[in-house]
Amino acid sequence: MEKFFHQFPELFSQLGLPSDERGIREFLTAHSPLDANILLSDAPFWSREQATFLKDVLLEDADWSEVADHLNAALRASPATT
């Protein structure tokens, strides 16, 4: 089975968030760093639908999982390093 590799703008669009460079940067700045004890899908800033999507793609190792992992890592970094 062929895997698809999605980019940040596609993930942000899928989540219903601004997907331009500025929108992504502002989101990461506003929500970083995410506490290490909080799962990505349990972060308080997601809607129920967004949280479910992220949880599902990470559990199922779906096409979106790689970019979701990158989002997770970006949210763990301090805003100055993203």
VMD Tcl script that builds the backbone (N, CA, C; Angstrom):
set m [mol new atoms 246]
animate dup $m
set s [atomselect $m all]
$s set {name element resname resid chain x y z} {
  {N N MET 1 A 0.838 -1.177 0.000}
  {CA C MET 1 A 0.000 0.000 0.000}
  {C C MET 1 A 0.886 1.245 0.000}
  {N N GLU 2 A 0.552 2.175 -0.837}
  {CA C GLU 2 A 1.311 3.405 -0.955}
  {C C GLU 2 A 0.897 4.383 0.143}
  {N N LYS 3 A 1.893 5.029 0.761}
  {CA C LYS 3 A 1.633 6.035 1.781}
  {C C LYS 3 A 1.675 7.411 1.138}
  {N N PHE 4 A 0.819 8.274 1.626}
  {CA C PHE 4 A 0.817 9.660 1.191}
  {C C PHE 4 A 1.464 10.493 2.273}
  {N N PHE 5 A 2.184 11.511 1.882}
  {CA C PHE 5 A 2.840 12.369 2.840}
  {C C PHE 5 A 2.233 13.759 2.746}
  {N N HIS 6 A 1.561 14.142 3.801}
  {CA C HIS 6 A 0.897 15.431 3.859}
  {C C HIS 6 A 1.830 16.460 4.482}
  {N N GLN 7 A 1.581 17.703 4.163}
  {CA C GLN 7 A 2.362 18.822 4.674}
  {C C GLN 7 A 1.549 19.585 5.722}
  {N N PHE 8 A 2.218 20.441 6.487}
  {CA C PHE 8 A 1.540 21.243 7.504}
  {C C PHE 8 A 0.315 21.986 6.959}
  {N N PRO 9 A 0.435 22.680 5.829}
  {CA C PRO 9 A -0.747 23.409 5.348}
  {C C PRO 9 A -1.949 22.498 5.118}
  {N N GLU 10 A -1.717 21.292 4.624}
  {CA C GLU 10 A -2.827 20.355 4.413}
  {C C GLU 10 A -3.437 19.917 5.742}
  {N N LEU 11 A -2.587 19.657 6.736}
  {CA C LEU 11 A -3.092 19.254 8.055}
  {C C LEU 11 A -3.897 20.384 8.682}
  {N N PHE 12 A -3.373 21.584 8.606}
  {CA C PHE 12 A -4.092 22.717 9.178}
  {C C PHE 12 A -5.432 22.923 8.472}
  {N N SER 13 A -5.463 22.756 7.172}
  {CA C SER 13 A -6.731 22.845 6.436}
  {C C SER 13 A -7.681 21.747 6.896}
  {N N GLN 14 A -7.174 20.539 7.048}
  {CA C GLN 14 A -7.988 19.410 7.491}
  {C C GLN 14 A -8.578 19.673 8.875}
  {N N LEU 15 A -7.826 20.378 9.712}
  {CA C LEU 15 A -8.283 20.715 11.060}
  {C C LEU 15 A -9.168 21.962 11.084}
  {N N GLY 16 A -9.339 22.596 9.934}
  {CA C GLY 16 A -10.171 23.792 9.861}
  {C C GLY 16 A -9.480 25.034 10.390}
  {N N LEU 17 A -8.159 25.035 10.333}
  {CA C LEU 17 A -7.366 26.166 10.835}
  {C C LEU 17 A -6.741 26.919 9.670}
  {N N PRO 18 A -6.357 28.186 9.892}
  {CA C PRO 18 A -5.645 28.908 8.840}
  {C C PRO 18 A -4.417 28.104 8.425}
  {N N SER 19 A -4.235 27.937 7.122}
  {CA C SER 19 A -3.173 27.058 6.646}
  {C C SER 19 A -2.060 27.782 5.897}
  {N N ASP 20 A -2.102 29.102 5.928}
  {CA C ASP 20 A -1.002 29.845 5.325}
  {C C ASP 20 A 0.154 29.905 6.328}
  {N N GLU 21 A 1.322 30.300 5.857}
  {CA C GLU 21 A 2.514 30.315 6.708}
  {C C GLU 21 A 2.300 31.153 7.970}
  {N N ARG 22 A 1.710 32.302 7.825}
  {CA C ARG 22 A 1.480 33.182 8.976}
  {C C ARG 22 A 0.518 32.536 9.969}
  {N N GLY 23 A -0.571 31.945 9.475}
  {CA C GLY 23 A -1.549 31.310 10.349}
  {C C GLY 23 A -0.948 30.148 11.124}
  {N N ILE 24 A -0.131 29.360 10.457}
  {CA C ILE 24 A 0.527 28.231 11.113}
  {C C ILE 24 A 1.484 28.738 12.185}
  {N N ARG 25 A 2.286 29.726 11.833}
  {CA C ARG 25 A 3.249 30.294 12.788}
  {C C ARG 25 A 2.529 30.878 14.005}
  {N N GLU 26 A 1.430 31.597 13.773}
  {CA C GLU 26 A 0.684 32.188 14.887}
  {C C GLU 26 A 0.073 31.113 15.783}
  {N N PHE 27 A -0.434 30.043 15.178}
  {CA C PHE 27 A -1.004 28.946 15.961}
  {C C PHE 27 A 0.076 28.317 16.836}
  {N N LEU 28 A 1.226 28.015 16.253}
  {CA C LEU 28 A 2.303 27.393 17.010}
  {C C LEU 28 A 2.797 28.305 18.125}
  {N N THR 29 A 2.902 29.579 17.846}
  {CA C THR 29 A 3.346 30.531 18.858}
  {C C THR 29 A 2.335 30.623 20.000}
  {N N ALA 30 A 1.060 30.640 19.658}
  {CA C ALA 30 A 0.014 30.774 20.675}
  {C C ALA 30 A -0.110 29.543 21.567}
  {N N HIS 31 A 0.228 28.365 21.044}
  {CA C HIS 31 A -0.045 27.133 21.783}
  {C C HIS 31 A 1.208 26.363 22.223}
  {N N SER 32 A 2.377 26.949 22.017}
  {CA C SER 32 A 3.629 26.295 22.407}
  {C C SER 32 A 4.209 26.973 23.640}
  {N N PRO 33 A 4.914 26.250 24.454}
  {CA C PRO 33 A 5.114 24.813 24.388}
  {C C PRO 33 A 3.969 24.060 25.065}
  {N N LEU 34 A 3.586 22.966 24.479}
  {CA C LEU 34 A 2.572 22.086 25.043}
  {C C LEU 34 A 3.247 21.211 26.087}
  {N N ASP 35 A 2.652 21.139 27.265}
  {CA C ASP 35 A 3.202 20.360 28.367}
  {C C ASP 35 A 3.442 18.913 27.926}
  {N N ALA 36 A 4.565 18.371 28.318}
  {CA C ALA 36 A 4.950 17.014 27.926}
  {C C ALA 36 A 3.983 15.958 28.454}
  {N N ASN 37 A 3.224 16.269 29.495}
  {CA C ASN 37 A 2.292 15.306 30.087}
  {C C ASN 37 A 0.944 15.265 29.373}
  {N N ILE 38 A 0.753 16.125 28.392}
  {CA C ILE 38 A -0.524 16.199 27.675}
  {C C ILE 38 A -0.356 15.569 26.298}
  {N N LEU 39 A -1.201 14.589 25.986}
  {CA C LEU 39 A -1.199 14.017 24.645}
  {C C LEU 39 A -1.643 15.078 23.645}
  {N N LEU 40 A -1.140 15.001 22.447}
  {CA C LEU 40 A -1.511 15.978 21.415}
  {C C LEU 40 A -3.024 16.105 21.290}
  {N N SER 41 A -3.715 14.986 21.218}
  {CA C SER 41 A -5.165 15.019 21.016}
  {C C SER 41 A -5.931 15.494 22.248}
  {N N ASP 42 A -5.270 15.543 23.413}
  {CA C ASP 42 A -5.918 16.004 24.644}
  {C C ASP 42 A -5.662 17.476 24.940}
  {N N ALA 43 A -4.916 18.151 24.065}
  {CA C ALA 43 A -4.626 19.569 24.295}
  {C C ALA 43 A -5.942 20.350 24.372}
  {N N PRO 44 A -6.023 21.307 25.279}
  {CA C PRO 44 A -7.291 22.004 25.522}
  {C C PRO 44 A -7.764 22.917 24.394}
  {N N PHE 45 A -6.925 23.198 23.421}
  {CA C PHE 45 A -7.308 24.139 22.375}
  {C C PHE 45 A -7.984 23.483 21.178}
  {N N TRP 46 A -8.096 22.155 21.149}
  {CA C TRP 46 A -8.771 21.480 20.037}
  {C C TRP 46 A -10.267 21.402 20.276}
  {N N SER 47 A -11.027 21.464 19.206}
  {CA C SER 47 A -12.455 21.154 19.287}
  {C C SER 47 A -12.569 19.633 19.431}
  {N N ARG 48 A -13.736 19.153 19.749}
  {CA C ARG 48 A -13.940 17.707 19.866}
  {C C ARG 48 A -13.592 17.007 18.549}
  {N N GLU 49 A -14.009 17.592 17.432}
  {CA C GLU 49 A -13.759 16.987 16.128}
  {C C GLU 49 A -12.266 16.955 15.802}
  {N N GLN 50 A -11.570 18.050 16.096}
  {CA C GLN 50 A -10.133 18.101 15.843}
  {C C GLN 50 A -9.401 17.065 16.693}
  {N N ALA 51 A -9.759 16.987 17.967}
  {CA C ALA 51 A -9.120 16.034 18.877}
  {C C ALA 51 A -9.353 14.598 18.413}
  {N N THR 52 A -10.572 14.303 17.998}
  {CA C THR 52 A -10.892 12.956 17.515}
  {C C THR 52 A -10.091 12.619 16.270}
  {N N PHE 53 A -10.012 13.564 15.349}
  {CA C PHE 53 A -9.228 13.344 14.131}
  {C C PHE 53 A -7.779 13.022 14.477}
  {N N LEU 54 A -7.165 13.849 15.323}
  {CA C LEU 54 A -5.763 13.638 15.674}
  {C C LEU 54 A -5.557 12.308 16.399}
  {N N LYS 55 A -6.429 11.991 17.315}
  {CA C LYS 55 A -6.323 10.724 18.041}
  {C C LYS 55 A -6.421 9.543 17.077}
  {N N ASP 56 A -7.387 9.607 16.188}
  {CA C ASP 56 A -7.592 8.517 15.232}
  {C C ASP 56 A -6.400 8.331 14.299}
  {N N VAL 57 A -5.879 9.425 13.741}
  {CA C VAL 57 A -4.770 9.260 12.792}
  {C C VAL 57 A -3.513 8.747 13.475}
  {N N LEU 58 A -3.317 9.127 14.728}
  {CA C LEU 58 A -2.134 8.646 15.426}
  {C C LEU 58 A -2.289 7.190 15.855}
  {N N LEU 59 A -3.475 6.805 16.274}
  {CA C LEU 59 A -3.714 5.408 16.672}
  {C C LEU 59 A -3.686 4.457 15.487}
  {N N GLU 60 A -4.190 4.913 14.355}
  {CA C GLU 60 A -4.299 4.056 13.176}
  {C C GLU 60 A -3.076 4.124 12.273}
  {N N ASP 61 A -2.104 4.940 12.641}
  {CA C ASP 61 A -0.927 5.146 11.803}
  {C C ASP 61 A -1.354 5.483 10.376}
  {N N ALA 62 A -2.311 6.370 10.271}
  {CA C ALA 62 A -2.898 6.768 8.995}
  {C C ALA 62 A -1.937 7.656 8.203}
  {N N ASP 63 A -2.359 7.979 6.984}
  {CA C ASP 63 A -1.546 8.836 6.112}
  {C C ASP 63 A -1.185 10.157 6.784}
  {N N TRP 64 A -2.041 10.610 7.671}
  {CA C TRP 64 A -1.834 11.886 8.340}
  {C C TRP 64 A -0.898 11.769 9.539}
  {N N SER 65 A -0.523 10.562 9.957}
  {CA C SER 65 A 0.199 10.394 11.220}
  {C C SER 65 A 1.575 11.057 11.225}
  {N N GLU 66 A 2.275 11.002 10.106}
  {CA C GLU 66 A 3.613 11.605 10.081}
  {C C GLU 66 A 3.546 13.117 10.298}
  {N N VAL 67 A 2.650 13.792 9.617}
  {CA C VAL 67 A 2.558 15.238 9.786}
  {C C VAL 67 A 1.959 15.581 11.155}
  {N N ALA 68 A 1.096 14.714 11.688}
  {CA C ALA 68 A 0.579 14.927 13.049}
  {C C ALA 68 A 1.709 14.795 14.064}
  {N N ASP 69 A 2.635 13.863 13.832}
  {CA C ASP 69 A 3.816 13.737 14.697}
  {C C ASP 69 A 4.668 15.003 14.633}
  {N N HIS 70 A 4.803 15.572 13.442}
  {CA C HIS 70 A 5.571 16.814 13.289}
  {C C HIS 70 A 4.880 17.965 14.022}
  {N N LEU 71 A 3.557 17.999 13.949}
  {CA C LEU 71 A 2.811 19.024 14.685}
  {C C LEU 71 A 3.030 18.841 16.176}
  {N N ASN 72 A 2.971 17.619 16.641}
  {CA C ASN 72 A 3.203 17.325 18.054}
  {C C ASN 72 A 4.572 17.848 18.489}
  {N N ALA 73 A 5.601 17.552 17.702}
  {CA C ALA 73 A 6.950 18.007 18.023}
  {C C ALA 73 A 7.047 19.530 17.994}
  {N N ALA 74 A 6.416 20.155 17.014}
  {CA C ALA 74 A 6.470 21.616 16.908}
  {C C ALA 74 A 5.786 22.278 18.097}
  {N N LEU 75 A 4.714 21.677 18.584}
  {CA C LEU 75 A 4.008 22.242 19.735}
  {C C LEU 75 A 4.757 22.028 21.046}
  {N N ARG 76 A 5.670 21.091 21.074}
  {CA C ARG 76 A 6.477 20.838 22.289}
  {C C ARG 76 A 7.654 21.795 22.379}
  {N N ALA 77 A 8.047 22.377 21.256}
  {CA C ALA 77 A 9.181 23.303 21.234}
  {C C ALA 77 A 8.746 24.666 21.757}
  {N N SER 78 A 9.696 25.419 22.233}
  {CA C SER 78 A 9.362 26.760 22.671}
  {C C SER 78 A 9.067 27.618 21.447}
  {N N PRO 79 A 8.193 28.618 21.570}
  {CA C PRO 79 A 7.815 29.437 20.406}
  {C C PRO 79 A 8.995 30.058 19.671}
  {N N ALA 80 A 10.059 30.362 20.367}
  {CA C ALA 80 A 11.206 30.994 19.732}
  {C C ALA 80 A 11.934 30.058 18.775}
  {N N THR 81 A 11.741 28.719 18.934}
  {CA C THR 81 A 12.468 27.780 18.092}
  {C C THR 81 A 11.634 27.209 16.967}
  {N N THR 82 A 10.345 27.595 16.855}
  {CA C THR 82 A 9.498 27.044 15.804}
  {C C THR 82 A 9.534 27.903 14.568}
}
mol reanalyze $m
mol bondsrecalc $m
mol representation Tube
mol addrep $m
